[in-house]
Amino acid sequence: MSGHLNKAVALVTGASSGIGRATAIRLAAAGADVVLVARRDEELKSVDKEVVAMGRKAFRIATDISSADEATAIVNKTIQKFGRLDLLVNAAGVMLNGPSIESPLTDWDQMVNVNLRGLMYVTKAALPHLLSAVSSSPRSVADVVNISSVAGRFTAPQVAIYNATKFAVTAATESWRQEFTKQSLRFSVIEPGATATQLFDQKAGQWEGFTKAFGEVERLHAEDIAEAVYYVVASPRRVAVNEMVVRPTDQA
């Protein structure tokens, strides 16, 4: 087990599956204790077991981050449990794309609420604790890593609201980076291309629509993005990886 993150506490949203789950396990393998946040407690239990099996502490919280009160409670519970917060990975997300006329507003609202508001609420609550952790961290730095998407760089038909949320995440991350970089709080955004997670399964026809527009590709694995997150947070204090795009090799 790598010890680069020994004594660090990481909070990972969307930790029940996909990139969030893989990231939580990767950070635990590097020595971090991990707070696991998602809506599905049964799925979180299995991640909890994997983290504990590595000899690290896990603390799972099943809740809805699109509630500002719940997001604040997550951070408060983290501090009560561990006394500190060194790393925040905002990996929770939903993708409910489709023709704009037929798509219900509830789908659009859900994407805004989880992809943007949830990220915003958790980050806002975490900021004072992340800044506080810098002075007592062996790494002399704290990190926020936001999982965006290549959809935060390029638009496509029938993806308007998902595009909007991911463009917003990328923009907000850069603004926060500029605001906090001199306080050794690093903000990074990772923008994956097509990745084999449950994201495409959240609404019927999304993978078919993707392949029609871009062709069939060998998708990335969630672990590939988790490794990118680890690279960002394990970098020396002097190194700030501001933005990282990770695509499948055969995606144009």
N, C-alpha and C positions, 0 to 999 in steps of 0.2 A: 504493500500500500504506500503510495506517495504521501508525504507529510507536508506538502506545500501549504495546505490550508488548516493545519493543526491549530486548535483553539478558535477557529473561525466558526461563526454561526451564519448559516445561509437560509433564507426564506425563498421558497420556490412556489409560485402559483401555477395552476394547471398541472400539478404534480401527479395526478392519478393516471395519466397516460401520455403517450407520445413524447414530445420534446421535453416537457416538464418532468415527466417520470425519469427519462434517461439522464437529464441534467442533475436531478436530485441524487441519483445513484452515482453519477460521475464525481460530484462534489464530495459525497461521503467517502468514496474511494480515495480521494485526495486528502482526507482527514477532517472534513467539516462535519459538524453536527447540523442537522437539517430540519427545518420546519416545512411540513408538507401541506399545501393548501389546495383544495379543489372542492367541488360539490359532492362527489361520490365517495362516501366513506369506505365502502367495501373495497373499492379499488385502491384507496390510500393505504388500507391495512397491509396489502401485499408489498407495497413500496416500503412501508414502515419496517416490515420484517427483513427486507433485503438490506436496509440501512443498518439495522441493529446487528444483523449477521456479520457486518463488516467491522463491528466493534465501535460504531459511532452511535450517538444519541439521535433519536427521531421523535418528532412531536407533530402529530397530524391534527389538522383543523378542517373539518368539513363545513363549508360555508359558501356564501355567494358574494364575491368581491365587488359586484356591481352595486352593492349597498355601501354607502360611505361609512355608516356606523359599523358594519361588519368588517370592512377593511381596516378601520382604526382598531377594532377589537383584536384582529389578527396580530397586528404589530404589538399592541399592549400585552397580549398573551405571550408573545415571543420574548419580550423583555422580562416578564414575570418568570418565565420558565428558565431562560438562559442568562439574563442580565445584560445582554448585548445583542447587536445585529451588525454583521460585517458585510454581508452580501445579499442583494435582492435580485432575483431573476423573475421577471414578469413574463411568464410563458403561457398564461391562460389565454385562450382565444377561440372564437367561433367563426366559421365561414359558411354563410348561407346564401350563396349566389344564385342568380337566375334572372330571367327576363324581368325588367323593371316594372312593366305593367302588371304582370301576374304576381310578382313577389309581394307578400303581405308586409305591411308596415311593422308587424311584430318581429319579423326576421331582421329588418333594418335596425330596429330599436335594440334587439339583442346583440347585434354586432357592435353597435356604438357603446352599449352598456358594458360589455365584457372587454372588448378589445381596447377601448379608449378610457371610458370612465373608471373601470375597475383598475386598470394600470395606474391611472392618475390618482385614485383614492389611496391605493396601497403605497405608492411612491411618496405622496404627501405625508402620510402618517410615519413613514420610515425615515424621512430625511434627518430629523434631529438625532436619531439614534445612530444612523450611519456616520454622521459627522462626529458624534461623540466617540465612536469606535476607533476612529483614525489614530488618536493619540495613544491608545493602549493596544493596538494591533501589532503583532510581530511583523506584519507586512507593511505597516505605516501607511496604509491606504484602505479605502472601502470602495465597493463597486455596486453599481446598478447596471444590469444587462437586460435590455428590452428585446424581446423576440418580435421582430416585425416580419417582413416578407419582401420578396422581389415585387410583390404587388404594392409595396410602398415606394417603388421607383418607377414602375411602368403601369399604365392603365390598360384595361381590356374591356370589351363589351360585356355587359351583364354582371360586372364586378364593381359597380360604382361605389356602393357603400363600404364594401370590404376595402377597396382601394382607398377610400377616404379615411378610414380608420388607420390603415397602415401608413399612409403618407403622414398622418397626424402624429403617429408614434415616432416615426423617423425624425420629424421636425422638432417635436418636443424633446426628444433625447439630445439632439444637437444643442438646443437652447439651454437645457439643464447642464450639459457638458461645459458650455462656456461660463455658466453661472458658478459652478462649483469646482472647477478644475484646480484652482489655486488653493483650495482647501483639502486637496488630495482625496476628493470623492470623484471617482471616475464614472462617467456615463458612457455606455457603449450600446450600439444597436446591431443586432445580427439579422440579416435578411435572407432566409432560406428560399431556395427554389423548391420545386416539387419534392415533397418528402412523404415517405410511407408512414402516415399516421392516420388517426381517425378523423382528421379534419375534412378530408374529401367525402367521408361517409356521413357527415352531419346532415346532408341534404341530397336526395337522390339526383343522379345525373351530373354531379359536379366533375367527377373524373372523366366522364365521357365528353363533357364540354371542354375540359382542358385539353384532352388528346385531339379533339377536333381542331382546336385552335393552334396547338403547338406541336402535335405529334406525340407518339408514344415514346417515353423515355424510361430509363432505369432510375427509379426514384432514390433519393437519398434515404438513409436510415436516420431515425431519431438520434441514435448514438453519434452520428456524424456531427450533428448540431451541438449535442452535449459536449463533444470534444472541442468544438469552437468556443463554447462558453468557458470551458476550463482554460483554454489558451488565453482568453481575455483576462480572467481573474487571477491566473497564476503568473502573469507577467510581472516583472519587477515594477516597483513604484514609479520609476522613471518612464515606463512604457505605458502609453494610453492607446488602446486600440479603439478608435472612435466609431468605426463603421466597418462591418464585414459582410460581404455578399458571398453566399455559398450555394452554388448551383450543381445539379447533376452534370457530369462530364458531357453528356450528349444532349443537353438542353441548350438550344441556340439563344 
